[in-house]
Amino acid sequence: MDDRVTNHNCEKNSSDLLEIAAQLAALAEDIKTLAAMPIEQISTLIAPSDRPEASSE
C-alpha cells in the first residue's frame, strides 16, 4: 500500500478518535451537571374526586 494512503488513513483515524474523545468529554460534563441536580419528588397522590368509582362486582 502506498505510504501516502497509509498516512492519510492514520490521520483520518486520529481525527475520528479525537472527535470521539471530545464528545465523551462533553458527555461527562453533562453527566456531572445532571448528577449535581437534586432529585425532585413527583407526587403520585390522587385527589379523592379524581379516583375512579369502585365497581360493585
N, CA, C and O atoms as a Tinker XYZ file with bonds, in Angstrom:
   228  protein
     1  N      0.854000   -1.187000    0.000000    73     2
     2  CA     0.000000    0.000000    0.000000    64     1     3
     3  C      0.897000    1.247000    0.000000    63     2     4     5
     4  O      1.957000    1.258000    0.627000    81     3
     5  N      0.485000    2.236000   -0.671000    73     3     6
     6  CA     1.224000    3.493000   -0.786000    64     5     7
     7  C      1.320000    4.167000    0.591000    63     6     8     9
     8  O      0.334000    4.226000    1.326000    81     7
     9  N      2.502000    4.670000    0.930000    73     7    10
    10  CA     2.699000    5.329000    2.226000    64     9    11
    11  C      1.794000    6.543000    2.395000    63    10    12    13
    12  O      1.360000    6.851000    3.505000    81    11
    13  N      1.508000    7.233000    1.287000    73    11    14
    14  CA     0.632000    8.418000    1.378000    64    13    15
    15  C     -0.776000    8.005000    1.784000    63    14    16    17
    16  O     -1.428000    8.693000    2.569000    81    15
    17  N     -1.243000    6.882000    1.250000    73    15    18
    18  CA    -2.584000    6.383000    1.607000    64    17    19
    19  C     -2.597000    5.968000    3.071000    63    18    20    21
    20  O     -3.541000    6.269000    3.802000    81    19
    21  N     -1.549000    5.279000    3.490000    73    19    22
    22  CA    -1.454000    4.842000    4.886000    64    21    23
    23  C     -1.440000    6.041000    5.822000    63    22    24    25
    24  O     -2.139000    6.043000    6.835000    81    23
    25  N     -0.653000    7.061000    5.497000    73    23    26
    26  CA    -0.606000    8.272000    6.324000    64    25    27
    27  C     -1.959000    8.955000    6.378000    63    26    28    29
    28  O     -2.390000    9.402000    7.441000    81    27
    29  N     -2.629000    9.039000    5.237000    73    27    30
    30  CA    -3.953000    9.666000    5.207000    64    29    31
    31  C     -4.929000    8.904000    6.099000    63    30    32    33
    32  O     -5.687000    9.512000    6.854000    81    31
    33  N     -4.912000    7.575000    6.014000    73    31    34
    34  CA    -5.801000    6.759000    6.835000    64    33    35
    35  C     -5.503000    6.931000    8.321000    63    34    36    37
    36  O     -6.425000    7.015000    9.133000    81    35
    37  N     -4.238000    6.983000    8.677000    73    35    38
    38  CA    -3.849000    7.177000   10.075000    64    37    39
    39  C     -4.305000    8.543000   10.575000    63    38    40    41
    40  O     -4.807000    8.667000   11.692000    81    39
    41  N     -4.131000    9.559000    9.750000    73    39    42
    42  CA    -4.563000   10.908000   10.144000    64    41    43
    43  C     -6.075000   10.962000   10.303000    63    42    44    45
    44  O     -6.585000   11.593000   11.228000    81    43
    45  N     -6.793000   10.298000    9.398000    73    43    46
    46  CA    -8.259000   10.270000    9.474000    64    45    47
    47  C     -8.703000    9.555000   10.747000    63    46    48    49
    48  O     -9.596000   10.033000   11.446000    81    47
    49  N     -8.082000    8.408000   11.055000    73    47    50
    50  CA    -8.423000    7.670000   12.264000    64    49    51
    51  C     -8.116000    8.486000   13.516000    63    50    52    53
    52  O     -8.901000    8.498000   14.464000    81    51
    53  N     -6.971000    9.166000   13.514000    73    51    54
    54  CA    -6.607000   10.007000   14.652000    64    53    55
    55  C     -7.616000   11.133000   14.828000    63    54    56    57
    56  O     -8.010000   11.459000   15.948000    81    55
    57  N     -8.024000   11.717000   13.722000    73    55    58
    58  CA    -9.009000   12.792000   13.764000    64    57    59
    59  C    -10.340000   12.282000   14.314000    63    58    60    61
    60  O    -10.978000   12.943000   15.133000    81    59
    61  N    -10.753000   11.093000   13.852000    73    59    62
    62  CA   -12.004000   10.500000   14.338000    64    61    63
    63  C    -11.923000   10.217000   15.836000    63    62    64    65
    64  O    -12.876000   10.471000   16.574000    81    63
    65  N    -10.782000    9.692000   16.282000    73    63    66
    66  CA   -10.614000    9.386000   17.706000    64    65    67
    67  C    -10.635000   10.654000   18.556000    63    66    68    69
    68  O    -11.204000   10.664000   19.648000    81    67
    69  N    -10.021000   11.714000   18.060000    73    67    70
    70  CA   -10.050000   12.983000   18.793000    64    69    71
    71  C    -11.479000   13.526000   18.893000    63    70    72    73
    72  O    -11.876000   14.063000   19.927000    81    71
    73  N    -12.237000   13.381000   17.820000    73    71    74
    74  CA   -13.634000   13.827000   17.825000    64    73    75
    75  C    -14.448000   13.019000   18.839000    63    74    76    77
    76  O    -15.250000   13.588000   19.579000    81    75
    77  N    -14.250000   11.712000   18.876000    73    75    78
    78  CA   -14.953000   10.864000   19.837000    64    77    79
    79  C    -14.555000   11.238000   21.261000    63    78    80    81
    80  O    -15.407000   11.307000   22.146000    81    79
    81  N    -13.275000   11.478000   21.482000    73    79    82
    82  CA   -12.804000   11.864000   22.813000    64    81    83
    83  C    -13.437000   13.180000   23.255000    63    82    84    85
    84  O    -13.812000   13.330000   24.417000    81    83
    85  N    -13.555000   14.125000   22.337000    73    83    86
    86  CA   -14.179000   15.411000   22.663000    64    85    87
    87  C    -15.656000   15.221000   23.005000    63    86    88    89
    88  O    -16.168000   15.847000   23.933000    81    87
    89  N    -16.331000   14.363000   22.259000    73    87    90
    90  CA   -17.748000   14.100000   22.539000    64    89    91
    91  C    -17.918000   13.422000   23.893000    63    90    92    93
    92  O    -18.845000   13.740000   24.638000    81    91
    93  N    -17.023000   12.489000   24.214000    73    91    94
    94  CA   -17.095000   11.815000   25.516000    64    93    95
    95  C    -16.828000   12.792000   26.661000    63    94    96    97
    96  O    -17.463000   12.704000   27.711000    81    95
    97  N    -15.900000   13.711000   26.465000    73    95    98
    98  CA   -15.609000   14.709000   27.489000    64    97    99
    99  C    -16.828000   15.601000   27.724000    63    98   100   101
   100  O    -17.156000   15.921000   28.867000    81    99
   101  N    -17.491000   15.999000   26.649000    73    99   102
   102  CA   -18.694000   16.827000   26.780000    64   101   103
   103  C    -19.804000   16.046000   27.471000    63   102   104   105
   104  O    -20.529000   16.597000   28.300000    81   103
   105  N    -19.940000   14.773000   27.136000    73   103   106
   106  CA   -20.949000   13.930000   27.784000    64   105   107
   107  C    -20.659000   13.792000   29.274000    63   106   108   109
   108  O    -21.580000   13.833000   30.090000    81   107
   109  N    -19.396000   13.630000   29.634000    73   107   110
   110  CA   -19.015000   13.522000   31.041000    64   109   111
   111  C    -19.385000   14.801000   31.797000    63   110   112   113
   112  O    -19.852000   14.735000   32.934000    81   111
   113  N    -19.179000   15.951000   31.177000    73   111   114
   114  CA   -19.559000   17.224000   31.807000    64   113   115
   115  C    -21.066000   17.308000   32.001000    63   114   116   117
   116  O    -21.537000   17.761000   33.044000    81   115
   117  N    -21.825000   16.868000   30.992000    73   115   118
   118  CA   -23.287000   16.867000   31.114000    64   117   119
   119  C    -23.744000   15.955000   32.249000    63   118   120   121
   120  O    -24.658000   16.300000   32.999000    81   119
   121  N    -23.113000   14.802000   32.370000    73   119   122
   122  CA   -23.472000   13.852000   33.424000    64   121   123
   123  C    -23.138000   14.432000   34.796000    63   122   124   125
   124  O    -23.912000   14.273000   35.740000    81   123
   125  N    -21.987000   15.107000   34.914000    73   123   126
   126  CA   -21.634000   15.737000   36.188000    64   125   127
   127  C    -22.659000   16.798000   36.566000    63   126   128   129
   128  O    -23.044000   16.911000   37.730000    81   127
   129  N    -23.100000   17.574000   35.580000    73   127   130
   130  CA   -24.096000   18.612000   35.835000    64   129   131
   131  C    -25.409000   17.989000   36.297000    63   130   132   133
   132  O    -26.016000   18.452000   37.263000    81   131
   133  N    -25.842000   16.942000   35.608000    73   131   134
   134  CA   -27.084000   16.276000   35.999000    64   133   135
   135  C    -26.977000   15.623000   37.377000    63   134   136   137
   136  O    -27.934000   15.648000   38.151000    81   135
   137  N    -25.831000   15.044000   37.683000    73   135   138
   138  CA   -25.637000   14.381000   38.966000    64   137   139
   139  C    -25.687000   15.382000   40.118000    63   138   140   141
   140  O    -26.045000   15.017000   41.237000    81   139
   141  N    -25.337000   16.620000   39.859000    73   139   142
   142  CA   -25.337000   17.643000   40.907000    64   141   143
   143  C    -26.730000   18.200000   41.173000    63   142   144   145
   144  O    -26.945000   18.874000   42.180000    81   143
   145  N    -27.677000   17.924000   40.281000    73   143   146
   146  CA   -29.035000   18.451000   40.453000    64   145   147
   147  C    -29.805000   17.600000   41.458000    63   146   148   149
   148  O    -29.714000   16.372000   41.439000    81   147
   149  N    -30.565000   18.258000   42.336000    73   147   150
   150  CA   -31.369000   17.488000   43.279000    64   149   151
   151  C    -32.507000   16.770000   42.549000    63   150   152   153
   152  O    -33.023000   17.252000   41.540000    81   151
   153  N    -32.876000   15.629000   43.075000    73   151   154
   154  CA   -33.986000   14.877000   42.505000    64   153   155
   155  C    -35.269000   15.380000   43.157000    63   154   156   157
   156  O    -35.397000   15.382000   44.382000    81   155
   157  N    -36.206000   15.802000   42.334000    73   155   158
   158  CA   -37.466000   16.308000   42.851000    64   157   159
   159  C    -38.474000   15.178000   42.928000    63   158   160   161
   160  O    -38.618000   14.388000   41.994000    81   159
   161  N    -39.168000   15.111000   44.050000    73   159   162
   162  CA   -40.207000   14.104000   44.221000    64   161   163
   163  C    -41.418000   14.483000   43.380000    63   162   164   165
   164  O    -41.818000   15.646000   43.339000    81   163
   165  N    -41.987000   13.507000   42.722000    73   163   166
   166  CA   -43.216000   13.728000   41.969000    64   165   167
   167  C    -44.349000   13.126000   42.777000    63   166   168   169
   168  O    -44.330000   11.944000   43.120000    81   167
   169  N    -45.328000   13.950000   43.072000    73   167   170
   170  CA   -46.447000   13.476000   43.866000    64   169   171
   171  C    -47.278000   12.487000   43.050000    63   170   172   173
   172  O    -47.654000   12.756000   41.909000    81   171
   173  N    -47.552000   11.348000   43.658000    73   171   174
   174  CA   -48.392000   10.356000   42.992000    64   173   175
   175  C    -49.751000   10.257000   43.673000    63   174   176   177
   176  O    -50.548000    9.369000   43.367000    81   175
   177  N    -50.006000   11.179000   44.601000    73   175   178
   178  CA   -51.294000   11.165000   45.288000    64   177   179
   179  C    -52.395000   11.618000   44.339000    63   178   180   181
   180  O    -52.205000   12.524000   43.528000    81   179
   181  N    -53.524000   10.983000   44.453000    73   179   182
   182  CA   -54.671000   11.329000   43.628000    64   181   183
   183  C    -55.727000   11.945000   44.539000    63   182   184   185
   184  O    -56.064000   11.392000   45.586000    81   183
   185  N    -56.235000   13.087000   44.126000    73   183   186
   186  CA   -57.297000   13.726000   44.903000    64   185   187
   187  C    -58.512000   12.806000   44.928000    63   186   188   189
   188  O    -58.794000   12.130000   43.939000    81   187
   189  N    -59.242000   12.774000   46.059000    73   187   190
   190  CA   -60.411000   11.883000   46.163000    64   189   191
   191  C    -61.401000   12.059000   45.009000    63   190   192   193
   192  O    -62.017000   11.086000   44.575000    81   191
   193  N    -61.558000   13.263000   44.519000    73   191   194
   194  CA   -62.504000   13.484000   43.421000    64   193   195
   195  C    -62.004000   12.915000   42.086000    63   194   196   197
   196  O    -62.791000   12.737000   41.156000    81   195
   197  N    -60.705000   12.630000   41.989000    73   195   198
   198  CA   -60.126000   12.099000   40.766000    64   197   199
   199  C    -60.088000   10.569000   40.729000    63   198   200   201
   200  O    -59.760000    9.981000   39.698000    81   199
   201  N    -60.422000    9.931000   41.843000    73   199   202
   202  CA   -60.370000    8.485000   41.900000    64   201   203
   203  C    -61.559000    7.866000   41.168000    63   202   204   205
   204  O    -62.677000    8.375000   41.247000    81   203
   205  N    -61.312000    6.771000   40.460000    73   203   206
   206  CA   -62.440000    6.091000   39.819000    64   205   207
   207  C    -63.342000    5.445000   40.865000    63   206   208   209
   208  O    -62.879000    5.040000   41.931000    81   207
   209  N    -64.603000    5.355000   40.560000    73   207   210
   210  CA   -65.527000    4.722000   41.493000    64   209   211
   211  C    -65.265000    3.228000   41.548000    63   210   212   213
   212  O    -64.940000    2.601000   40.540000    81   211
   213  N    -65.413000    2.665000   42.754000    73   211   214
   214  CA   -65.194000    1.232000   42.927000    64   213   215
   215  C    -66.338000    0.487000   42.261000    63   214   216   217
   216  O    -67.498000    0.891000   42.353000    81   215
   217  N    -66.002000   -0.591000   41.599000    73   215   218
   218  CA   -67.052000   -1.390000   40.961000    64   217   219
   219  C    -67.746000   -2.260000   41.997000    63   218   220   221
   220  O    -67.152000   -2.575000   43.028000    81   219
   221  N    -68.980000   -2.652000   41.749000    73   219   222
   222  CA   -69.740000   -3.429000   42.723000    64   221   223
   223  C    -69.689000   -4.907000   42.397000    63   222   224   225
   224  O    -70.605000   -5.647000   42.755000    81   223
   225  N    -68.655000   -5.348000   41.737000    73   223   226
   226  CA   -68.537000   -6.771000   41.383000    64   225   227
   227  C    -68.117000   -7.606000   42.536000    63   226   228
   228  O    -67.974000   -8.821000   42.398000    81   227
